[in-house]
Amino acid sequence: MSSEGREAIGYDHGYDGEVFYLGLALDPAYVEGFVEGCLERIGEDDQEGEDLLRGEWEEGDWEMVLEILKAECDVRVGRPEWST
């Protein structure tokens, strides 16, 4: 999959952009890509932190993990240019 295609569905966005778009918050592919990107970024510096958050995510505590990750990012109300 090309990097442009990955961005279009949210993959790598948390890793590259450190921005969460509320306008895409209801798109499961965007949220999953955002979380995966953030966890990969965290894992580069703190493997235990990544493992802890990934475990919570996999156990279904999605809201808590998402709130923690959003706290470390710039949260924007709209949608990114690539989503239009």
N, CA, C and O atoms as a CHARMM CRD file, in Angstrom:
* protein
*
  336
    1    1 MET  N      0.85100  -1.17600   0.00000 PROA 1      0.00000
    2    1 MET  CA     0.00000   0.00000   0.00000 PROA 1      0.00000
    3    1 MET  C      0.88800   1.22800   0.00000 PROA 1      0.00000
    4    1 MET  O      1.84600   1.30000   0.77100 PROA 1      0.00000
    5    2 SER  N      0.59400   2.17200  -0.83200 PROA 2      0.00000
    6    2 SER  CA     1.41400   3.38300  -0.89800 PROA 2      0.00000
    7    2 SER  C      1.23400   4.21700   0.34800 PROA 2      0.00000
    8    2 SER  O      0.24100   4.07700   1.06100 PROA 2      0.00000
    9    3 SER  N      2.19500   5.08700   0.61300 PROA 3      0.00000
   10    3 SER  CA     2.08000   5.91700   1.80500 PROA 3      0.00000
   11    3 SER  C      0.88900   6.85400   1.69400 PROA 3      0.00000
   12    3 SER  O      0.25700   7.16000   2.70500 PROA 3      0.00000
   13    4 GLU  N      0.56700   7.31700   0.48800 PROA 4      0.00000
   14    4 GLU  CA    -0.60800   8.17900   0.33000 PROA 4      0.00000
   15    4 GLU  C     -1.87500   7.41500   0.68400 PROA 4      0.00000
   16    4 GLU  O     -2.76400   7.95800   1.34000 PROA 4      0.00000
   17    5 GLY  N     -1.96700   6.16000   0.25700 PROA 5      0.00000
   18    5 GLY  CA    -3.12100   5.33200   0.59300 PROA 5      0.00000
   19    5 GLY  C     -3.21200   5.07500   2.07800 PROA 5      0.00000
   20    5 GLY  O     -4.30600   5.06900   2.64200 PROA 5      0.00000
   21    6 ARG  N     -2.08800   4.86600   2.71300 PROA 6      0.00000
   22    6 ARG  CA    -2.07800   4.64100   4.16100 PROA 6      0.00000
   23    6 ARG  C     -2.56800   5.88400   4.87700 PROA 6      0.00000
   24    6 ARG  O     -3.34000   5.77800   5.83000 PROA 6      0.00000
   25    7 GLU  N     -2.13600   7.06400   4.44100 PROA 7      0.00000
   26    7 GLU  CA    -2.59900   8.29800   5.07000 PROA 7      0.00000
   27    7 GLU  C     -4.09800   8.46300   4.88900 PROA 7      0.00000
   28    7 GLU  O     -4.77900   8.95700   5.78700 PROA 7      0.00000
   29    8 ALA  N     -4.61300   8.06100   3.75100 PROA 8      0.00000
   30    8 ALA  CA    -6.02500   8.25600   3.45200 PROA 8      0.00000
   31    8 ALA  C     -6.92100   7.49300   4.40500 PROA 8      0.00000
   32    8 ALA  O     -8.05900   7.90000   4.63600 PROA 8      0.00000
   33    9 ILE  N     -6.43200   6.39100   4.96800 PROA 9      0.00000
   34    9 ILE  CA    -7.25200   5.66500   5.93000 PROA 9      0.00000
   35    9 ILE  C     -6.72700   5.81600   7.35700 PROA 9      0.00000
   36    9 ILE  O     -7.18100   5.11900   8.26400 PROA 9      0.00000
   37   10 GLY  N     -5.78700   6.71100   7.55200 PROA 10     0.00000
   38   10 GLY  CA    -5.33300   7.01300   8.89500 PROA 10     0.00000
   39   10 GLY  C     -4.07600   6.32400   9.33800 PROA 10     0.00000
   40   10 GLY  O     -3.52100   6.69800  10.37100 PROA 10     0.00000
   41   11 TYR  N     -3.59500   5.34200   8.61900 PROA 11     0.00000
   42   11 TYR  CA    -2.40700   4.62800   9.05700 PROA 11     0.00000
   43   11 TYR  C     -1.19700   5.53700   9.06500 PROA 11     0.00000
   44   11 TYR  O     -1.02600   6.38000   8.18500 PROA 11     0.00000
   45   12 ASP  N     -0.37400   5.35400  10.05900 PROA 12     0.00000
   46   12 ASP  CA     0.86100   6.11200  10.25700 PROA 12     0.00000
   47   12 ASP  C      0.59100   7.56100  10.66700 PROA 12     0.00000
   48   12 ASP  O      1.53500   8.31600  10.90100 PROA 12     0.00000
   49   13 HSD  N     -0.66100   7.95600  10.75800 PROA 13     0.00000
   50   13 HSD  CA    -0.91500   9.35400  11.07400 PROA 13     0.00000
   51   13 HSD  C     -0.41700   9.71400  12.47000 PROA 13     0.00000
   52   13 HSD  O      0.23000  10.74600  12.65200 PROA 13     0.00000
   53   14 GLY  N     -0.71000   8.88500  13.43900 PROA 14     0.00000
   54   14 GLY  CA    -0.23300   9.16200  14.78800 PROA 14     0.00000
   55   14 GLY  C      1.28300   9.15900  14.86000 PROA 14     0.00000
   56   14 GLY  O      1.87500   9.91100  15.63400 PROA 14     0.00000
   57   15 TYR  N      1.91700   8.30700  14.04800 PROA 15     0.00000
   58   15 TYR  CA     3.37000   8.23500  14.05500 PROA 15     0.00000
   59   15 TYR  C      3.98600   9.47100  13.43200 PROA 15     0.00000
   60   15 TYR  O      4.91100  10.05900  13.99300 PROA 15     0.00000
   61   16 ASP  N      3.48300   9.86400  12.28600 PROA 16     0.00000
   62   16 ASP  CA     4.09000  10.96100  11.55100 PROA 16     0.00000
   63   16 ASP  C      3.60800  12.33100  11.99300 PROA 16     0.00000
   64   16 ASP  O      4.40500  13.26300  12.09800 PROA 16     0.00000
   65   17 GLY  N      2.32800  12.46400  12.24800 PROA 17     0.00000
   66   17 GLY  CA     1.75400  13.78100  12.42700 PROA 17     0.00000
   67   17 GLY  C      1.60600  14.26600  13.84300 PROA 17     0.00000
   68   17 GLY  O      1.64200  15.47400  14.08100 PROA 17     0.00000
   69   18 GLU  N      1.44100  13.37300  14.79000 PROA 18     0.00000
   70   18 GLU  CA     1.18000  13.74400  16.17100 PROA 18     0.00000
   71   18 GLU  C      0.00800  14.71200  16.26300 PROA 18     0.00000
   72   18 GLU  O      0.00700  15.64100  17.07000 PROA 18     0.00000
   73   19 VAL  N     -1.00300  14.46800  15.40400 PROA 19     0.00000
   74   19 VAL  CA    -2.20800  15.27800  15.35900 PROA 19     0.00000
   75   19 VAL  C     -3.39400  14.32200  15.32600 PROA 19     0.00000
   76   19 VAL  O     -3.36800  13.31600  14.61600 PROA 19     0.00000
   77   20 PHE  N     -4.43600  14.63700  16.09700 PROA 20     0.00000
   78   20 PHE  CA    -5.66700  13.86000  16.05800 PROA 20     0.00000
   79   20 PHE  C     -6.77500  14.76300  15.55200 PROA 20     0.00000
   80   20 PHE  O     -6.99900  15.84800  16.08900 PROA 20     0.00000
   81   21 TYR  N     -7.46900  14.31000  14.51200 PROA 21     0.00000
   82   21 TYR  CA    -8.54100  15.09600  13.90800 PROA 21     0.00000
   83   21 TYR  C     -9.89200  14.60900  14.41700 PROA 21     0.00000
   84   21 TYR  O    -10.29600  13.48000  14.14000 PROA 21     0.00000
   85   22 LEU  N    -10.58800  15.46500  15.16200 PROA 22     0.00000
   86   22 LEU  CA   -11.90400  15.10200  15.67500 PROA 22     0.00000
   87   22 LEU  C    -12.89200  14.83400  14.55100 PROA 22     0.00000
   88   22 LEU  O    -13.82800  14.05300  14.72400 PROA 22     0.00000
   89   23 GLY  N    -12.69600  15.47100  13.40300 PROA 23     0.00000
   90   23 GLY  CA   -13.57800  15.25900  12.26100 PROA 23     0.00000
   91   23 GLY  C    -13.52300  13.84600  11.70700 PROA 23     0.00000
   92   23 GLY  O    -14.39200  13.45800  10.92600 PROA 23     0.00000
   93   24 LEU  N    -12.51400  13.06700  12.09500 PROA 24     0.00000
   94   24 LEU  CA   -12.37300  11.67800  11.64200 PROA 24     0.00000
   95   24 LEU  C    -12.54200  10.68000  12.77700 PROA 24     0.00000
   96   24 LEU  O    -12.32400   9.48300  12.58600 PROA 24     0.00000
   97   25 ALA  N    -12.92400  11.15300  13.94800 PROA 25     0.00000
   98   25 ALA  CA   -12.97500  10.30600  15.13800 PROA 25     0.00000
   99   25 ALA  C    -13.98400   9.16500  15.03100 PROA 25     0.00000
  100   25 ALA  O    -13.86400   8.18100  15.76000 PROA 25     0.00000
  101   26 LEU  N    -14.96300   9.26600  14.15400 PROA 26     0.00000
  102   26 LEU  CA   -15.94700   8.19300  14.00500 PROA 26     0.00000
  103   26 LEU  C    -15.54100   7.16300  12.94900 PROA 26     0.00000
  104   26 LEU  O    -16.25400   6.18300  12.73300 PROA 26     0.00000
  105   27 ASP  N    -14.41400   7.37600  12.29800 PROA 27     0.00000
  106   27 ASP  CA   -13.91500   6.44100  11.28900 PROA 27     0.00000
  107   27 ASP  C    -12.99900   5.42100  11.97400 PROA 27     0.00000
  108   27 ASP  O    -11.88700   5.76500  12.37400 PROA 27     0.00000
  109   28 PRO  N    -13.45200   4.18200  12.11200 PROA 28     0.00000
  110   28 PRO  CA   -12.64300   3.16800  12.82600 PROA 28     0.00000
  111   28 PRO  C    -11.25000   2.97000  12.23000 PROA 28     0.00000
  112   28 PRO  O    -10.29300   2.75200  12.97200 PROA 28     0.00000
  113   29 ALA  N    -11.12100   3.04100  10.90500 PROA 29     0.00000
  114   29 ALA  CA    -9.80300   2.86000  10.27900 PROA 29     0.00000
  115   29 ALA  C     -8.87000   3.98900  10.67500 PROA 29     0.00000
  116   29 ALA  O     -7.68400   3.76100  10.91300 PROA 29     0.00000
  117   30 TYR  N     -9.39500   5.21100  10.74700 PROA 30     0.00000
  118   30 TYR  CA    -8.56900   6.34800  11.16200 PROA 30     0.00000
  119   30 TYR  C     -8.11700   6.17100  12.60900 PROA 30     0.00000
  120   30 TYR  O     -6.93600   6.33100  12.91500 PROA 30     0.00000
  121   31 VAL  N     -9.04100   5.84600  13.48700 PROA 31     0.00000
  122   31 VAL  CA    -8.70600   5.70300  14.91100 PROA 31     0.00000
  123   31 VAL  C     -7.70100   4.57600  15.11300 PROA 31     0.00000
  124   31 VAL  O     -6.73200   4.73800  15.85500 PROA 31     0.00000
  125   32 GLU  N     -7.92000   3.43900  14.46200 PROA 32     0.00000
  126   32 GLU  CA    -6.98200   2.32400  14.59200 PROA 32     0.00000
  127   32 GLU  C     -5.60200   2.69700  14.06700 PROA 32     0.00000
  128   32 GLU  O     -4.59100   2.34600  14.67600 PROA 32     0.00000
  129   33 GLY  N     -5.55200   3.40600  12.94300 PROA 33     0.00000
  130   33 GLY  CA    -4.26900   3.83900  12.39100 PROA 33     0.00000
  131   33 GLY  C     -3.57900   4.84600  13.28800 PROA 33     0.00000
  132   33 GLY  O     -2.36100   4.80000  13.46400 PROA 33     0.00000
  133   34 PHE  N     -4.35900   5.75800  13.85800 PROA 34     0.00000
  134   34 PHE  CA    -3.81200   6.74500  14.78300 PROA 34     0.00000
  135   34 PHE  C     -3.20800   6.05000  15.99700 PROA 34     0.00000
  136   34 PHE  O     -2.08100   6.34700  16.39300 PROA 34     0.00000
  137   35 VAL  N     -3.95800   5.12900  16.58500 PROA 35     0.00000
  138   35 VAL  CA    -3.47900   4.42000  17.77600 PROA 35     0.00000
  139   35 VAL  C     -2.23600   3.60200  17.44100 PROA 35     0.00000
  140   35 VAL  O     -1.25400   3.64100  18.18200 PROA 35     0.00000
  141   36 GLU  N     -2.26600   2.86400  16.33700 PROA 36     0.00000
  142   36 GLU  CA    -1.11700   2.04100  15.96100 PROA 36     0.00000
  143   36 GLU  C      0.12200   2.90900  15.74300 PROA 36     0.00000
  144   36 GLU  O      1.21300   2.56400  16.19600 PROA 36     0.00000
  145   37 GLY  N     -0.04800   4.03300  15.04900 PROA 37     0.00000
  146   37 GLY  CA     1.08300   4.93300  14.82900 PROA 37     0.00000
  147   37 GLY  C      1.64700   5.47800  16.12600 PROA 37     0.00000
  148   37 GLY  O      2.86300   5.53500  16.30700 PROA 37     0.00000
  149   38 CYS  N      0.76900   5.87500  17.02200 PROA 38     0.00000
  150   38 CYS  CA     1.21700   6.39200  18.31700 PROA 38     0.00000
  151   38 CYS  C      1.94800   5.31600  19.11200 PROA 38     0.00000
  152   38 CYS  O      2.99200   5.58300  19.70600 PROA 38     0.00000
  153   39 LEU  N      1.40300   4.10000  19.12500 PROA 39     0.00000
  154   39 LEU  CA     2.04300   3.02500  19.88000 PROA 39     0.00000
  155   39 LEU  C      3.41800   2.69200  19.31600 PROA 39     0.00000
  156   39 LEU  O      4.35300   2.43100  20.07300 PROA 39     0.00000
  157   40 GLU  N      3.54700   2.70000  17.99600 PROA 40     0.00000
  158   40 GLU  CA     4.86500   2.45700  17.39200 PROA 40     0.00000
  159   40 GLU  C      5.84600   3.53900  17.81200 PROA 40     0.00000
  160   40 GLU  O      6.99700   3.24900  18.13800 PROA 40     0.00000
  161   41 ARG  N      5.39100   4.78300  17.80400 PROA 41     0.00000
  162   41 ARG  CA     6.26100   5.90600  18.18200 PROA 41     0.00000
  163   41 ARG  C      6.67500   5.77800  19.64600 PROA 41     0.00000
  164   41 ARG  O      7.84300   5.97600  19.98200 PROA 41     0.00000
  165   42 ILE  N      5.73500   5.45400  20.50400 PROA 42     0.00000
  166   42 ILE  CA     6.03300   5.28300  21.92700 PROA 42     0.00000
  167   42 ILE  C      7.03000   4.13800  22.11700 PROA 42     0.00000
  168   42 ILE  O      7.96400   4.24900  22.91000 PROA 42     0.00000
  169   43 GLY  N      6.82900   3.04400  21.39000 PROA 43     0.00000
  170   43 GLY  CA     7.68400   1.87000  21.52600 PROA 43     0.00000
  171   43 GLY  C      9.13300   2.11800  21.17100 PROA 43     0.00000
  172   43 GLY  O     10.01300   1.39700  21.64100 PROA 43     0.00000
  173   44 GLU  N      9.40200   3.12300  20.35300 PROA 44     0.00000
  174   44 GLU  CA    10.79300   3.43800  20.01000 PROA 44     0.00000
  175   44 GLU  C     11.58200   3.91000  21.22600 PROA 44     0.00000
  176   44 GLU  O     12.79000   3.68900  21.31200 PROA 44     0.00000
  177   45 ASP  N     10.90300   4.55500  22.16000 PROA 45     0.00000
  178   45 ASP  CA    11.57900   5.08100  23.34700 PROA 45     0.00000
  179   45 ASP  C     11.23100   4.33000  24.61900 PROA 45     0.00000
  180   45 ASP  O     12.01500   4.31800  25.56800 PROA 45     0.00000
  181   46 ASP  N     10.05400   3.69900  24.64700 PROA 46     0.00000
  182   46 ASP  CA     9.55700   3.09500  25.88300 PROA 46     0.00000
  183   46 ASP  C      8.74800   1.84400  25.55500 PROA 46     0.00000
  184   46 ASP  O      7.52300   1.89800  25.45700 PROA 46     0.00000
  185   47 GLN  N      9.43000   0.73300  25.38900 PROA 47     0.00000
  186   47 GLN  CA     8.75600  -0.51300  25.00000 PROA 47     0.00000
  187   47 GLN  C      7.72200  -0.93700  26.04700 PROA 47     0.00000
  188   47 GLN  O      6.65300  -1.43500  25.69500 PROA 47     0.00000
  189   48 GLU  N      8.03300  -0.74500  27.31500 PROA 48     0.00000
  190   48 GLU  CA     7.07500  -1.12300  28.35900 PROA 48     0.00000
  191   48 GLU  C      5.80700  -0.27400  28.27900 PROA 48     0.00000
  192   48 GLU  O      4.70400  -0.78300  28.47800 PROA 48     0.00000
  193   49 GLY  N      5.96100   1.00700  27.99000 PROA 49     0.00000
  194   49 GLY  CA     4.80400   1.89300  27.84000 PROA 49     0.00000
  195   49 GLY  C      3.93800   1.46500  26.66900 PROA 49     0.00000
  196   49 GLY  O      2.71000   1.45400  26.76500 PROA 49     0.00000
  197   50 GLU  N      4.58500   1.11200  25.56000 PROA 50     0.00000
  198   50 GLU  CA     3.82600   0.62400  24.40100 PROA 50     0.00000
  199   50 GLU  C      3.08300  -0.65400  24.75700 PROA 50     0.00000
  200   50 GLU  O      1.89600  -0.79000  24.46000 PROA 50     0.00000
  201   51 ASP  N      3.77400  -1.58500  25.38900 PROA 51     0.00000
  202   51 ASP  CA     3.15400  -2.86300  25.74800 PROA 51     0.00000
  203   51 ASP  C      1.95400  -2.67000  26.67200 PROA 51     0.00000
  204   51 ASP  O      0.92700  -3.33000  26.51300 PROA 51     0.00000
  205   52 LEU  N      2.09100  -1.76200  27.63400 PROA 52     0.00000
  206   52 LEU  CA     0.99700  -1.49300  28.57400 PROA 52     0.00000
  207   52 LEU  C     -0.22700  -0.94400  27.84200 PROA 52     0.00000
  208   52 LEU  O     -1.33800  -1.44400  28.01500 PROA 52     0.00000
  209   53 LEU  N     -0.01300   0.09100  27.02200 PROA 53     0.00000
  210   53 LEU  CA    -1.13300   0.68800  26.29900 PROA 53     0.00000
  211   53 LEU  C     -1.72200  -0.27300  25.26800 PROA 53     0.00000
  212   53 LEU  O     -2.94000  -0.33400  25.09900 PROA 53     0.00000
  213   54 ARG  N     -0.86500  -1.02000  24.58200 PROA 54     0.00000
  214   54 ARG  CA    -1.36000  -1.99200  23.60100 PROA 54     0.00000
  215   54 ARG  C     -2.19800  -3.06000  24.29000 PROA 54     0.00000
  216   54 ARG  O     -3.22600  -3.47700  23.75700 PROA 54     0.00000
  217   55 GLY  N     -1.77400  -3.50200  25.45600 PROA 55     0.00000
  218   55 GLY  CA    -2.54600  -4.48800  26.20800 PROA 55     0.00000
  219   55 GLY  C     -3.91300  -3.95600  26.60100 PROA 55     0.00000
  220   55 GLY  O     -4.91400  -4.66300  26.49000 PROA 55     0.00000
  221   56 GLU  N     -3.95800  -2.71400  27.05800 PROA 56     0.00000
  222   56 GLU  CA    -5.24500  -2.09400  27.41100 PROA 56     0.00000
  223   56 GLU  C     -6.13400  -1.96600  26.17700 PROA 56     0.00000
  224   56 GLU  O     -7.33600  -2.22100  26.24700 PROA 56     0.00000
  225   57 TRP  N     -5.54600  -1.57300  25.05400 PROA 57     0.00000
  226   57 TRP  CA    -6.30500  -1.42700  23.80600 PROA 57     0.00000
  227   57 TRP  C     -6.89000  -2.78000  23.38500 PROA 57     0.00000
  228   57 TRP  O     -8.06600  -2.87400  23.03400 PROA 57     0.00000
  229   58 GLU  N     -6.06100  -3.81700  23.42300 PROA 58     0.00000
  230   58 GLU  CA    -6.50500  -5.14400  23.00900 PROA 58     0.00000
  231   58 GLU  C     -7.53600  -5.73300  23.95600 PROA 58     0.00000
  232   58 GLU  O     -8.33900  -6.57300  23.54900 PROA 58     0.00000
  233   59 GLU  N     -7.52500  -5.30300  25.22300 PROA 59     0.00000
  234   59 GLU  CA    -8.52400  -5.77400  26.18400 PROA 59     0.00000
  235   59 GLU  C     -9.83500  -5.00300  26.07200 PROA 59     0.00000
  236   59 GLU  O    -10.80700  -5.32700  26.75500 PROA 59     0.00000
  237   60 GLY  N     -9.86400  -3.98800  25.21600 PROA 60     0.00000
  238   60 GLY  CA   -11.10500  -3.27300  24.97000 PROA 60     0.00000
  239   60 GLY  C    -11.25600  -1.95100  25.68300 PROA 60     0.00000
  240   60 GLY  O    -12.33100  -1.35200  25.63500 PROA 60     0.00000
  241   61 ASP  N    -10.20800  -1.47000  26.34700 PROA 61     0.00000
  242   61 ASP  CA   -10.29800  -0.17700  27.02300 PROA 61     0.00000
  243   61 ASP  C     -9.87600   0.93000  26.05400 PROA 61     0.00000
  244   61 ASP  O     -8.94400   1.69200  26.31000 PROA 61     0.00000
  245   62 TRP  N    -10.60400   0.98700  24.92500 PROA 62     0.00000
  246   62 TRP  CA   -10.24700   1.87100  23.82100 PROA 62     0.00000
  247   62 TRP  C    -10.33400   3.33600  24.19800 PROA 62     0.00000
  248   62 TRP  O     -9.45900   4.12500  23.84000 PROA 62     0.00000
  249   63 GLU  N    -11.36400   3.70300  24.90700 PROA 63     0.00000
  250   63 GLU  CA   -11.55700   5.11900  25.23800 PROA 63     0.00000
  251   63 GLU  C    -10.41400   5.65800  26.09800 PROA 63     0.00000
  252   63 GLU  O     -9.92100   6.76000  25.85700 PROA 63     0.00000
  253   64 MET  N     -9.99300   4.88400  27.10000 PROA 64     0.00000
  254   64 MET  CA    -8.90400   5.32300  27.96800 PROA 64     0.00000
  255   64 MET  C     -7.60300   5.48300  27.17200 PROA 64     0.00000
  256   64 MET  O     -6.91200   6.49300  27.30400 PROA 64     0.00000
  257   65 VAL  N     -7.27500   4.48700  26.34900 PROA 65     0.00000
  258   65 VAL  CA    -6.04200   4.54400  25.56900 PROA 65     0.00000
  259   65 VAL  C     -6.08700   5.72200  24.60500 PROA 65     0.00000
  260   65 VAL  O     -5.10800   6.45600  24.47300 PROA 65     0.00000
  261   66 LEU  N     -7.20700   5.90600  23.93800 PROA 66     0.00000
  262   66 LEU  CA    -7.33100   7.01000  22.99400 PROA 66     0.00000
  263   66 LEU  C     -7.16900   8.35400  23.69500 PROA 66     0.00000
  264   66 LEU  O     -6.50800   9.24500  23.16100 PROA 66     0.00000
  265   67 GLU  N     -7.74900   8.51900  24.86100 PROA 67     0.00000
  266   67 GLU  CA    -7.61100   9.77900  25.60700 PROA 67     0.00000
  267   67 GLU  C     -6.16200  10.02500  26.01700 PROA 67     0.00000
  268   67 GLU  O     -5.68700  11.15900  25.95300 PROA 67     0.00000
  269   68 ILE  N     -5.46500   8.98800  26.43100 PROA 68     0.00000
  270   68 ILE  CA    -4.04600   9.13100  26.79900 PROA 68     0.00000
  271   68 ILE  C     -3.23000   9.57000  25.58300 PROA 68     0.00000
  272   68 ILE  O     -2.40000  10.47500  25.68300 PROA 68     0.00000
  273   69 LEU  N     -3.46400   8.93600  24.44900 PROA 69     0.00000
  274   69 LEU  CA    -2.70400   9.26500  23.24300 PROA 69     0.00000
  275   69 LEU  C     -3.05200  10.65000  22.72000 PROA 69     0.00000
  276   69 LEU  O     -2.16900  11.37600  22.26300 PROA 69     0.00000
  277   70 LYS  N     -4.31900  11.02500  22.77900 PROA 70     0.00000
  278   70 LYS  CA    -4.72200  12.35100  22.33000 PROA 70     0.00000
  279   70 LYS  C     -4.10900  13.43700  23.20100 PROA 70     0.00000
  280   70 LYS  O     -3.84500  14.53700  22.71500 PROA 70     0.00000
  281   71 ALA  N     -3.87800  13.15300  24.47600 PROA 71     0.00000
  282   71 ALA  CA    -3.29200  14.14300  25.38400 PROA 71     0.00000
  283   71 ALA  C     -1.87700  14.51300  24.96500 PROA 71     0.00000
  284   71 ALA  O     -1.39200  15.59100  25.30800 PROA 71     0.00000
  285   72 GLU  N     -1.21600  13.63700  24.23200 PROA 72     0.00000
  286   72 GLU  CA     0.15300  13.87200  23.78700 PROA 72     0.00000
  287   72 GLU  C      0.21300  14.49100  22.39700 PROA 72     0.00000
  288   72 GLU  O      1.30100  14.71400  21.86700 PROA 72     0.00000
  289   73 CYS  N     -0.94400  14.77100  21.79900 PROA 73     0.00000
  290   73 CYS  CA    -1.00600  15.26500  20.42300 PROA 73     0.00000
  291   73 CYS  C     -1.73400  16.59600  20.35400 PROA 73     0.00000
  292   73 CYS  O     -2.35700  17.04700  21.31500 PROA 73     0.00000
  293   74 ASP  N     -1.63200  17.19700  19.19700 PROA 74     0.00000
  294   74 ASP  CA    -2.41300  18.37600  18.87500 PROA 74     0.00000
  295   74 ASP  C     -3.77200  17.87600  18.39400 PROA 74     0.00000
  296   74 ASP  O     -3.84000  17.16900  17.38800 PROA 74     0.00000
  297   75 VAL  N     -4.85500  18.22500  19.08600 PROA 75     0.00000
  298   75 VAL  CA    -6.19900  17.80500  18.69000 PROA 75     0.00000
  299   75 VAL  C     -6.82600  18.93700  17.89600 PROA 75     0.00000
  300   75 VAL  O     -6.93500  20.06700  18.37300 PROA 75     0.00000
  301   76 ARG  N     -7.23700  18.61200  16.67200 PROA 76     0.00000
  302   76 ARG  CA    -7.83000  19.62000  15.78900 PROA 76     0.00000
  303   76 ARG  C     -9.28000  19.25400  15.49800 PROA 76     0.00000
  304   76 ARG  O     -9.62500  18.08000  15.36500 PROA 76     0.00000
  305   77 VAL  N    -10.11200  20.26800  15.40300 PROA 77     0.00000
  306   77 VAL  CA   -11.54800  20.06600  15.24300 PROA 77     0.00000
  307   77 VAL  C    -11.92700  19.55600  13.86300 PROA 77     0.00000
  308   77 VAL  O    -12.78300  18.67800  13.76400 PROA 77     0.00000
  309   78 GLY  N    -11.34600  20.05200  12.82500 PROA 78     0.00000
  310   78 GLY  CA   -11.74800  19.72400  11.46800 PROA 78     0.00000
  311   78 GLY  C    -11.20300  18.41000  10.95200 PROA 78     0.00000
  312   78 GLY  O    -10.90900  17.47900  11.70200 PROA 78     0.00000
  313   79 ARG  N    -11.08400  18.38000   9.64600 PROA 79     0.00000
  314   79 ARG  CA   -10.52200  17.22900   8.94400 PROA 79     0.00000
  315   79 ARG  C     -9.25100  17.66500   8.23900 PROA 79     0.00000
  316   79 ARG  O     -9.12200  18.83200   7.86600 PROA 79     0.00000
  317   80 PRO  N     -8.31100  16.75100   8.05000 PROA 80     0.00000
  318   80 PRO  CA    -7.08700  17.10600   7.31300 PROA 80     0.00000
  319   80 PRO  C     -7.39700  17.27600   5.83200 PROA 80     0.00000
  320   80 PRO  O     -8.40900  16.77500   5.34100 PROA 80     0.00000
  321   81 GLU  N     -6.53200  17.97700   5.13100 PROA 81     0.00000
  322   81 GLU  CA    -6.72000  18.20100   3.70100 PROA 81     0.00000
  323   81 GLU  C     -6.78100  16.88600   2.92000 PROA 81     0.00000
  324   81 GLU  O     -7.52600  16.78500   1.94600 PROA 81     0.00000
  325   82 TRP  N     -6.01400  15.88700   3.33100 PROA 82     0.00000
  326   82 TRP  CA    -5.97000  14.62200   2.58100 PROA 82     0.00000
  327   82 TRP  C     -7.25900  13.82900   2.69700 PROA 82     0.00000
  328   82 TRP  O     -7.44100  12.87200   1.94400 PROA 82     0.00000
  329   83 SER  N     -8.16500  14.18100   3.60700 PROA 83     0.00000
  330   83 SER  CA    -9.38600  13.39900   3.76900 PROA 83     0.00000
  331   83 SER  C    -10.52900  13.91700   2.90600 PROA 83     0.00000
  332   83 SER  O    -11.58700  13.29200   2.83600 PROA 83     0.00000
  333   84 THR  N    -10.32200  15.05700   2.24900 PROA 84     0.00000
  334   84 THR  CA   -11.41000  15.62900   1.44600 PROA 84     0.00000
  335   84 THR  C    -11.35300  15.17000   0.01500 PROA 84     0.00000
  336   84 THR  O    -12.19700  15.56000  -0.79200 PROA 84     0.00000
